[in-house]
Amino acid sequence: MENTEETCQIAELSSKQKKFLKGLGHSLTPVVAVGKDGLVEKIIKATHLELSRHELIKVKVGKSSPADRHETAATLSSATGSNLVQVIGKTILLFKKNPELEKEKRIRLP
């Protein structure tokens, strides 16, 4: 993976941009779930794949997961080169801009 290149491109989101993304994320369903095995490599790969497809995703930390939700959010964010938008309960909202996505599917930040 070209992870070093991607982590350099992370720009901090403004509060206005986070608010916008939270609004978009409200209606989303989680596409990645962290289960009893915790945060393993396949979860990180699945998160990376879903971010490349959708830009904005929800990740659910299951009740049986040994991982702390805030630690999981920080680890996933740094491992995938994405921005942590929000952690509510056991749900994490992540955003990563994908310039290779079709123009109509891209999220345009304010």
C-alpha positions in Angstrom: 0.0 0.0 0.0 1.1 3.6 -0.6 0.1 4.5 2.9 2.9 7.1 3.5 1.8 9.1 0.5 -1.8 9.1 1.7 -1.1 10.1 5.3 0.7 13.2 4.0 -2.4 14.4 2.2 -4.7 14.6 5.3 -5.8 18.2 5.9 -7.6 19.1 9.1 -11.3 19.6 8.7 -12.8 22.9 9.8 -15.8 22.8 12.2 -18.1 23.9 9.3 -16.9 21.0 7.2 -17.3 18.5 10.1 -20.8 19.8 10.7 -21.6 19.3 6.9 -20.2 15.8 7.0 -22.1 14.9 10.2 -25.3 15.9 8.4 -24.4 13.7 5.4 -23.4 10.8 7.7 -26.6 10.8 9.7 -28.5 8.7 7.2 -25.7 6.3 6.5 -25.6 2.7 7.7 -22.3 1.2 9.0 -20.4 -0.6 6.3 -17.6 -1.9 8.5 -18.0 -3.6 11.9 -15.3 -4.2 14.5 -16.1 -7.5 16.2 -14.8 -9.7 19.0 -11.4 -10.0 17.3 -10.8 -6.2 17.8 -9.0 -4.1 15.3 -7.3 -6.6 13.0 -5.6 -6.0 9.6 -8.6 -7.2 7.6 -10.8 -4.5 9.3 -8.3 -1.8 8.4 -8.2 -3.1 4.8 -12.0 -3.2 4.6 -12.2 0.4 6.0 -9.6 1.5 3.4 -11.6 -0.1 0.6 -14.9 1.4 1.7 -13.4 4.8 2.0 -12.1 4.6 -1.5 -15.6 3.7 -2.7 -17.7 6.1 -0.7 -15.4 8.8 0.9 -17.7 9.0 4.0 -18.4 5.9 6.0 -19.7 4.7 9.3 -17.8 2.0 11.3 -19.6 0.2 14.1 -17.7 -1.1 17.1 -19.6 -4.1 18.4 -20.4 -4.8 22.0 -18.1 -7.8 22.1 -15.2 -5.9 20.7 -12.3 -5.6 23.2 -11.1 -2.4 21.6 -12.0 1.1 23.0 -14.1 3.1 20.6 -11.9 6.2 20.8 -8.7 4.2 20.3 -10.2 2.3 17.5 -11.3 5.6 15.8 -7.8 7.1 16.1 -6.1 4.0 14.9 -8.4 3.5 11.9 -8.1 7.2 11.0 -4.3 7.2 11.0 -4.0 3.7 9.4 -6.3 4.6 6.4 -5.2 8.2 6.0 -8.7 9.5 6.7 -10.2 12.3 8.9 -12.1 11.3 12.0 -15.3 13.3 11.8 -17.2 12.0 14.8 -17.5 9.3 17.4 -21.1 8.8 18.8 -21.7 5.9 21.0 -20.1 2.9 19.3 -20.3 4.4 15.8 -17.3 6.1 14.1 -17.7 8.5 11.1 -14.7 8.7 8.8 -14.0 10.8 5.7 -11.3 10.5 3.1 -11.4 12.5 -0.2 -11.0 10.4 -3.3 -10.1 12.4 -6.4 -10.4 9.2 -8.6 -14.1 8.8 -7.8 -16.6 9.9 -10.5 -17.4 13.7 -10.2 -21.0 13.1 -9.4 -20.2 10.8 -6.5 -17.6 13.0 -4.8 -18.4 14.9 -1.7 -17.9 18.7 -2.1 -16.9 20.2 1.2 -18.0 23.8 2.0 
